Amino acid sequence: MRLTRYFLPVLKETPSDAQIVSHRLMLRAGMIKQASAGIYSWLPMGYKVLRRIEHIVHEEQIRAGHIPMLMPTLQSADLWRESGRYDDYGQEMLRIKDRHDRDMLYGPTNEELITDIFRAHVSSYKDLPLTLYHIQWKFRDEIRPRFGVMRGREFLMKDGYNFDIDKDAALHAYNRHLVSYLRSYERMGLQAIPMRADSGPIGGDDTHEFLVLADTGESEVFYDSEITDLKFGDRAVDYDSVTQCRAVLEEFTSRYARTDETHDEALFHAQVPEARRRSARGIEVGQIFYFGTKYSEAMGATVAGPDGTRTPVHMGSHGIGVSRLLGAIIEASHDDKGIIWPEGVTPFHCGIVNLKQGDSTADTACERLYSALVARGLEPLYDDRNERAGAKFATMDLIGLPWRITVGPRGLDKGVVELTSRRTGDSEEMSPEAAIGRVAQIYAQP
């Protein structure tokens, strides 16, 4: 993409109402625009990152054997009355009446709707296990929406739902989700720590939240510092293996890590040596639940077992905050110049800066670089504006592309361009061909 043809409305000044880093930088980098309190339009660059995150989530869910679908944003209130949650959800639920005076709601989550789909089409244990998921916009009418996409009213979320014949099978689905989430977050350049949490209005006894450590996190967390050394890496896990999935869960949850809602100070001191005790702020980016037969019993979601006896299925739900993740990544990866995108979610793979627009040699070299990168299946952003070099560098630093290729007449006289890492600031001179090869290698699929 050439910057002169792109819509990137960057701001020179920081908006006064933006309280945290991610909100300030998303506004300044032209990624979002507020439509009303807690509701945002996603401008082209913000939308590109949102889709990168969504793509990773889809890939890892499908890798784990989960099946994608799509449910509507509006739901019938009757289903929520069946489960008993229509009144429990309180004023966060946006309640609506249609033209026929039927009670509707803008879905904050989908346990009732997915259970209704299941009971209509599945009747035998032979069709289990089954996990369905979708990525869809949700709405929760926060009393004080703030912090941009971190605490908005409308948000994009992946929510998945497993159906199993008994508790053991459902707990395997729980462990399988934990593994898939760990892999997803690492691909986004994040370390998300699974922490024992409170189930809230969704219910159930087993639940873990995934939190990214950041000063602006809404939760206080307490943890053993050893947990921050754990990496999922590129390990191979067979998602059908109960043993392998349980082993990963135990590795990542055996050390103390709790949100403030479930923190036990006595247990913390008993389990964790003083030198390893940590407290910090955390941003929730996902949560997994096992809630047994809470919804299946209330809504009649049963299957015939091997002996023909009908039994309620065991269920769990599993969410990832897709739009919230974008803010969390910025909170975890920025400096005083702007965003620093991890390679896995960057809107463009690299930037090309022409130091002397209008110079035939520099223009030609930039066009060749641009075409060669596109031919390699990459998306460069070419700053072809007739601007001074300082303004071009400031824009690149603000929007945070991981790599920048700088092209100028002096370097071209020596046959070189400059490749710069946004994260480290390190630069290296090399031939244009070598720069193309280096960038292509960085993004090569394993």
C-alpha positions in Angstrom: 0.0 0.0 0.0 1.2 3.5 -0.9 0.6 5.9 1.9 -0.6 8.6 -0.5 -3.5 6.3 -1.4 -4.2 5.1 2.1 -6.6 6.5 4.7 -4.4 7.0 7.8 -5.7 10.1 9.8 -2.9 10.4 12.3 -3.1 13.0 15.0 -0.3 15.2 16.1 -1.8 16.0 19.5 -2.9 13.5 22.2 -6.7 13.6 22.8 -7.4 14.9 26.3 -10.0 12.3 27.1 -7.7 9.3 26.4 -6.5 8.0 29.8 -4.3 5.0 29.0 -1.6 4.4 26.5 -3.5 2.1 24.1 -6.4 4.5 23.8 -4.1 7.4 23.2 -2.0 5.6 20.6 -4.9 4.1 18.8 -6.5 7.5 18.4 -3.2 9.2 17.4 -2.3 6.4 14.9 -5.7 6.7 13.2 -6.9 3.3 14.1 -10.3 4.1 15.7 -12.8 6.9 16.0 -15.4 7.1 18.8 -19.0 6.9 17.5 -20.6 7.2 20.9 -19.6 6.4 24.5 -17.8 3.0 24.5 -18.5 2.4 20.8 -15.9 2.9 18.0 -15.5 2.8 14.3 -12.6 0.8 13.3 -10.6 2.7 10.7 -8.5 0.9 8.1 -5.3 0.3 10.1 -7.2 -0.7 13.2 -9.4 -3.0 11.2 -6.3 -4.7 9.6 -4.9 -5.5 13.1 -8.3 -6.7 14.3 -8.5 -9.1 11.4 -4.9 -10.4 12.0 -5.8 -11.2 15.6 -9.1 -12.8 14.5 -7.2 -14.9 11.9 -4.8 -16.3 14.6 -7.7 -17.2 16.8 -9.5 -19.0 14.0 -6.4 -20.9 13.0 -5.7 -22.1 16.6 -9.4 -23.0 17.3 -9.6 -25.1 14.1 -6.2 -26.7 14.9 -7.7 -27.8 18.3 -10.6 -29.4 16.5 -13.3 -26.8 17.1 -15.9 -26.0 14.5 -16.6 -22.4 13.4 -20.1 -21.0 12.9 -21.9 -17.7 13.3 -24.7 -16.8 15.6 -26.8 -13.5 15.5 -26.2 -10.5 17.6 -29.9 -10.2 18.6 -31.4 -13.0 20.7 -34.8 -13.8 22.0 -35.4 -13.1 25.7 -37.4 -16.3 26.0 -34.2 -18.4 25.8 -32.7 -16.4 28.7 -35.8 -16.8 30.7 -35.5 -20.6 30.2 -32.0 -20.6 31.7 -33.0 -18.2 34.5 -30.4 -15.5 33.5 -32.6 -12.9 32.0 -33.0 -11.0 35.2 -29.6 -12.0 36.7 -27.6 -10.1 34.1 -28.9 -6.7 35.3 -28.5 -3.4 33.5 -25.5 -4.5 31.5 -27.9 -6.3 29.2 -29.4 -4.1 26.4 -33.0 -5.1 26.3 -35.0 -4.4 23.1 -38.6 -4.8 21.9 -39.2 -5.5 18.2 -42.2 -4.1 16.2 -44.4 -7.0 17.4 -43.6 -6.1 21.1 -41.5 -9.3 21.5 -38.7 -9.0 24.1 -35.2 -9.2 22.5 -31.7 -8.5 23.7 -28.3 -7.6 22.2 -26.3 -10.7 23.1 -23.6 -10.2 25.8 -22.8 -14.0 25.4 -24.3 -17.0 23.8 -24.7 -20.0 26.2 -28.5 -20.0 25.8 -28.5 -19.7 22.0 -25.9 -22.4 21.4 -27.7 -24.8 23.8 -30.9 -24.2 21.8 -29.1 -25.1 18.6 -27.6 -28.2 20.2 -30.9 -29.6 21.6 -32.6 -29.1 18.2 -30.0 -31.2 16.3 -28.1 -33.6 18.6 -29.7 -36.5 20.4 -27.1 -39.2 20.8 -23.8 -39.6 22.7 -22.4 -40.8 19.3 -22.3 -37.2 18.1 -20.1 -36.1 21.0 -17.7 -34.6 21.8 -18.6 -31.4 20.0 -17.2 -27.9 20.3 -18.7 -25.0 18.3 -17.5 -21.5 18.3 -17.9 -18.1 16.6 -16.4 -14.7 16.5 -19.1 -12.1 16.8 -19.8 -8.6 18.2 -21.2 -8.4 21.7 -22.7 -5.6 23.7 -22.6 -5.0 27.4 -23.9 -1.7 28.6 -21.1 -0.6 30.9 -22.1 2.1 33.3 -18.8 3.9 32.8 -17.2 2.9 29.5 -13.6 4.0 29.4 -10.0 3.2 28.3 -11.0 2.9 24.6 -11.4 -0.6 23.3 -10.3 -2.0 26.7 -13.6 -1.3 28.4 -16.0 -0.5 25.7 -19.7 -1.3 25.4 -19.4 -3.0 21.9 -16.6 -5.5 21.5 -15.6 -8.4 19.2 -15.3 -11.7 21.0 -14.6 -15.3 20.2 -16.9 -17.5 22.3 -16.8 -21.3 22.1 -19.0 -24.0 23.7 -18.2 -27.6 24.3 -20.7 -30.4 24.7 -19.6 -33.7 26.3 -21.1 -36.9 27.7 -19.6 -36.6 31.2 -17.4 -34.4 33.4 -14.1 -36.1 32.5 -14.7 -35.5 28.8 -15.7 -31.9 29.5 -12.6 -31.2 31.5 -10.5 -32.5 28.6 -12.3 -29.8 26.5 -11.3 -27.3 29.2 -7.7 -28.3 29.1 -7.7 -28.4 25.3 -8.9 -24.8 25.2 -6.2 -23.7 27.7 -3.6 -25.2 25.4 -5.0 -23.5 22.3 -5.2 -20.2 24.1 -1.6 -20.3 25.2 -0.5 -20.9 21.6 -2.8 -18.1 20.3 -1.4 -15.5 22.7 2.2 -16.3 22.1 1.6 -16.0 18.3 0.4 -12.5 19.0 3.6 -11.7 20.9 1.9 -11.8 24.4 2.5 -13.8 27.5 -0.9 -14.3 29.0 -0.9 -16.0 32.4 -3.8 -18.4 33.3 -5.1 -17.5 36.8 -7.8 -19.1 38.9 -10.7 -16.7 38.8 -14.4 -16.1 39.7 -17.0 -17.4 37.3 -19.4 -14.4 37.7 -22.9 -14.6 36.0 -21.8 -17.4 33.7 -21.5 -19.8 36.6 -19.5 -23.0 37.2 -16.8 -24.2 39.6 -13.8 -24.4 37.3 -12.6 -21.3 35.5 -9.3 -19.6 34.6 -8.8 -16.1 33.3 -5.8 -15.2 31.0 -4.2 -12.0 32.0 -1.5 -9.8 30.4 0.6 -7.9 33.0 0.3 -4.2 32.4 0.2 -1.1 34.7 -3.2 -0.1 33.4 -4.8 -3.5 34.1 -8.2 -3.4 35.8 -7.4 -6.4 38.1 -4.8 -6.7 40.8 -3.1 -10.1 40.5 -0.8 -12.1 42.7 1.6 -14.7 41.3 4.8 -16.7 41.6 7.4 -15.0 39.5 8.5 -18.4 38.1 5.3 -18.4 36.0 6.6 -15.6 33.8 9.5 -17.8 32.7 7.1 -20.3 31.1 6.8 -20.4 27.3 4.6 -22.5 25.2 7.0 -22.3 22.3 6.6 -24.5 19.3 5.9 -27.7 21.2 3.7 -30.2 19.5 0.6 -31.2 21.4 -1.9 -33.8 20.3 -5.3 -32.2 21.1 -6.9 -35.6 21.2 -4.5 -36.7 24.0 -6.0 -36.3 27.4 -2.6 -36.8 29.0 -0.7 -34.2 26.9 -3.4 -31.5 27.4 -3.5 -32.2 31.1 0.2 -32.0 31.3 0.3 -28.5 29.8 -2.5 -27.3 32.1 -0.7 -28.6 35.2 2.6 -27.0 34.0 1.0 -23.6 33.6 -1.4 -23.6 36.5 0.5 -25.5 39.3 2.3 -22.3 40.4 0.3 -19.7 42.4 -1.5 -17.2 40.2 -4.7 -15.5 41.2 -6.8 -12.5 40.5 -7.8 -10.3 43.4 -11.3 -11.9 43.5 -9.8 -15.4 44.4 -6.6 -14.4 46.1 -5.8 -16.2 49.3 -3.0 -14.4 51.2 -2.3 -17.3 53.6 -2.1 -19.7 50.7 0.1 -17.3 48.7 2.6 -17.1 51.6 2.5 -20.8 52.2 3.2 -21.8 48.6 5.5 -19.1 47.3 8.9 -18.2 48.7 9.1 -14.5 49.6 11.6 -13.7 46.9 9.2 -15.0 44.2 6.0 -13.3 45.4 4.7 -10.7 43.0 1.7 -8.4 42.8 0.8 -6.4 39.7 -2.0 -5.2 37.5 -3.4 -7.4 34.8 -5.6 -7.1 31.7 -8.0 -9.9 31.1 -7.9 -11.2 27.5 -9.8 -14.5 27.8 -11.5 -16.9 30.1 -12.5 -20.6 30.1 -15.3 -22.1 32.1 -16.6 -25.6 32.9 -20.1 -25.3 34.3 -21.3 -28.9 34.0 -25.1 -29.3 33.4 -26.2 -25.8 34.5 -27.6 -24.9 31.1 -28.4 -28.4 29.7 -30.6 -29.2 32.7 -32.4 -25.9 32.6 -33.0 -26.1 28.8 -33.5 -29.8 28.3 -30.3 -30.4 26.3 -29.9 -34.2 26.7 -28.5 -37.1 24.7 -29.2 -40.8 24.8 -26.3 -42.7 26.3 -25.0 -46.2 25.4 -27.8 -47.8 27.4 -30.5 -45.5 25.9 -31.0 -43.4 29.0 -31.2 -39.7 28.3 -28.7 -37.6 30.3 -27.9 -33.8 30.3 -24.7 -33.0 28.5 -21.8 -31.4 30.3 -20.8 -28.0 29.0 -18.2 -25.3 29.1 -17.7 -21.9 27.5 -14.5 -20.3 26.4 -14.0 -16.7 25.4 -11.2 -14.6 23.9 -11.6 -10.8 23.7 -10.5 -10.2 20.1 -10.9 -6.4 20.1 -9.6 -6.1 23.7 -6.5 -8.0 22.7 -5.6 -5.2 20.3 -5.5 -2.7 23.2 -3.6 -5.2 25.4 -0.9 -5.8 22.8 -0.3 -2.0 22.7 -0.2 -1.7 26.5 2.4 -4.5 26.6 4.4 -3.3 23.5 5.0 0.4 23.1 7.6 3.1 23.8 7.4 6.9 24.0 7.4 7.2 20.2 4.4 4.9 19.6 3.3 1.4 19.1 5.6 -1.6 18.6 3.7 -4.3 16.8 4.8 -8.0 17.2 5.3 -9.5 13.8 2.3 -11.8 14.2 -0.3 -9.0 14.2 1.3 -6.1 12.5 -1.0 -4.3 9.9 1.9 -4.1 7.4 5.0 -6.3 7.4 7.4 -3.4 6.9 7.6 0.2 6.0 9.5 1.8 3.1 10.7 5.4 3.7 11.8 7.4 0.7 14.2 10.1 2.0 14.0 12.1 -1.2 10.7 11.8 -3.0 11.0 13.0 -6.5 14.6 11.9 -6.9 14.5 9.4 -9.9 17.1 7.1 -8.4 15.4 6.9 -5.0 11.9 6.6 -6.5 12.9 3.8 -8.8 14.7 1.9 -5.9 11.6 2.2 -3.7 9.3 1.0 -6.4 11.5 -2.0 -7.0 11.6 -2.8 -3.3 7.8 -2.4 -3.1 7.1 -4.7 -6.0 9.6 -7.3 -4.9 8.1 -7.5 -1.4 4.6 -7.8 -2.8 5.8 -10.6 -5.1 7.0 -12.4 -2.0 3.4 -12.3 -0.6 4.2 -9.5 1.9 2.3 -6.2 2.5 4.7 -3.2 2.7 3.6 0.3 3.5 5.4 2.7 1.2 5.6 6.3 2.5 5.7 8.1 -0.8 4.5 11.4 0.6 6.3 14.6 -0.3 7.3 15.1 3.3 10.5 15.8 5.2 12.4 12.7 6.5 11.7 13.5 10.1 7.9 13.5 9.6 8.1 10.2 7.8 10.2 8.6 10.6 7.8 9.9 13.2 4.8 8.4 11.4 6.5 5.0 11.1 7.5 5.1 14.8 3.9 6.0 15.8 2.2 3.3 13.8 4.8 0.8 15.0 5.6 -1.5 12.0 8.2 -4.0 13.1 10.7 -3.2 10.3 11.5 -0.2 8.2 13.6 0.0 5.0 15.0 3.5 4.5 16.1 4.5 1.0 18.1 7.6 0.1 20.4 8.8 -2.6 23.5 8.7 -0.4 23.0 5.0 0.5 22.1 4.1 -3.1 25.4 5.6 -4.3 27.0 2.9 -2.1 24.5 0.3 -3.3 22.8 0.0 0.1 19.6 0.7 2.0 19.0 0.7 5.7 16.9 -2.0 7.5 15.8 -0.9 11.0 14.1 -2.9 13.8 11.3 -0.9 15.5 11.7 -2.9 18.7 15.4 -2.5 19.3 16.2 0.5 17.1 19.1 -1.3 15.6 19.9 -0.5 11.9 22.0 -2.3 9.3 23.1 -1.3 5.9 22.7 -3.9 3.1 21.8 -4.2 -0.5 18.2 -3.8 -1.5 18.1 -7.5 -2.5 19.4 -8.5 1.0 16.8 -6.4 2.7 14.1 -8.0 0.7 15.4 -11.5 1.6 15.8 -10.6 5.3 12.2 -9.3 5.6 10.8 -12.3 3.7 12.8 -14.7 6.0 11.4 -13.0 9.1 7.9 -13.7 8.0 8.5 -17.1 6.5 6.0 -19.8 7.7 7.7 -22.4 9.9 
